[in-house]
Amino acid sequence: MNPTLKIESLDHEGRGVTHRDGKAVFVDGALTGELVEAETYRKKPGYEQARVTRILEPSPYRVEPRCRWFGICGGCTHQHLHEAAQVAAKQRVLEDCLAHIGKVAPDIMLSPIHGPTWGYRRKARLSVRNVPRKGGLLVGFHERRSSYVADMLGCEVLPPQVGRLLPELRALVAGLSVRDRLPQIEVAVGDAVSVLVLRILEPLTAADAARVRDFAERCGVQIWLQPKGPESAHPFHPLDAPTLDYRLPEFGLTLPFRPTEFTQVNQDMNRMLVRRAITLLDPRPGERIADFFCGLGNFTLPIARRGAEVLGMEGSFPLVQRGMENAARNGLAGRCRFQYMDLFQIAPGILAALGRFDKWLVDPPRDGAIDLVKSLPESSGPRRIVYVSCNPATLARDAAVLVHTKGYRLKAAGVANMFPHTAHVESIALFERRK
């Protein structure tokens, strides 16, 4: 008989957490406060992993998942938790990381930023596998905690015009001669066009090409082909499709991008996140501001639009080029410069050579910006730093350096629900130099 467990909290992956016989037990599918029966599927000396078999006392925040493939597909982990409770859980994750990892606490917890929770995912990578025992070709996300592709025919978090195409995509790829040489399809949805990038390891035949063109026209998408690395991706059909871009209307900006380039997956949330970042940073004419890990200019251009001089730094040559193009396109080349720099290898001398900045904006990948913050001088750094993070653990680690060794105060922090129905925590923090 499976044991009965009282769930104490949620961990950073959205699993229920409790303790039994002196060990932590992580329970898939359980929510805080619930009484459940659970089956252990992995035992380790210090912990166990289990899955719910029966819910005896459900949480008041438990809801019916909207997607029929929830629990099988690994794309979402929280659809059974009310949306407001998801945001509250992410705020607690951020607070816990700051307290336990960074040993810091913000003066103010910012109100969470949240927006649409369905049809939001404008960037995605779909896997393709031919699995005869499951009926043939599969297109979708991986199964939860597995390398297998989920047998799914729709997706509630992809934009509707893409999510409903999964059965059509299965039929398309199944009919191609290169179906066993097409491992993934990348999705990129802009404000005016939806792009599907087919990763092909062999060239399309004439018959394949005709099928792909017919699919693109019938389904209203643009198809790109990627025969090698991301830089090899190129438009295939139609060639006269609208430009793939997104807009930041509050700043009067339009930012074109290639479908394989990094952009935020949730553009509604991105607009709100940019607004908050610029409000906290408060760029002004005459100031010199650094934008580290600037990408294609998502924050750089709004900063420049407020009148400041901005240097955007990025470790990808193509994104540096894209940033320069976007600055010119939006009439901001005179206030923006972009520079290639490996920000994971930065040292105090390299940072000093860039000159003095009034303020910083930092938006690193999951690894954070530890070398950058360690390179800060202890007495002459920027008076304000806005740090946008996709990993609360590395934000907390970096916050510890800023607060405990570099003379900064953590003035404010909060979360942005960039990935609803997942455990992903996007956050933003404001640091100010002590007087």
DAGI-V797477 format. One line per field, one symbol per residue. phi: phi as a letter, one per 40 degrees, with the letter a starting at -180 (. if undefined). burial: # if it has 16 or more other C-alpha atoms within 10 Angstrom, else .. A space follows every 50 residues. Layout:
phi=???
burial=???
//
This chain:
phi=.cccbbccabccbgccbabafgbcbbbcgbbdgcbbcabcbabbdbabba bcbabcbcccccbcdcccbcgbcccbbbccbddccdccccccdccccccc ccfbaccbcccccaadbbgcccbabccbacbdcbghcbbiccccfacccc cbbaacccddcbdccdcccdcdccccccdcbbcabcbabccbabbbbccb cbcccccddccccccdccbgbbbbbbcbcdcccacbaccbcdccabbbdc bgbbbcacccccaccbccccccccdccccccfcbdgcbbbbcfcfchdbd cccccchccbbcbacbdccdccccccccccgbccbbbbacacccbcbdcc ccccgcbcabbbbccdcgbcccccccccbbcccabbbbbbacccdcdccd ccccbbgbbccaaabbccbdgbccbcaabbbbccc
burial=....########.#####......###############........### ##..#..##..#....#.###############..##.##########.. ##.###...#.####.########.#####......########...### #########..##..#..######.#.###.#########..######## #..#...#..###.##...########.....#####...#..#####.. #.#########.#.##############.##.#....############# #####.##########..#########....##.#######.#..#.... ......########...###.#####....##.################# ###..############################..
//
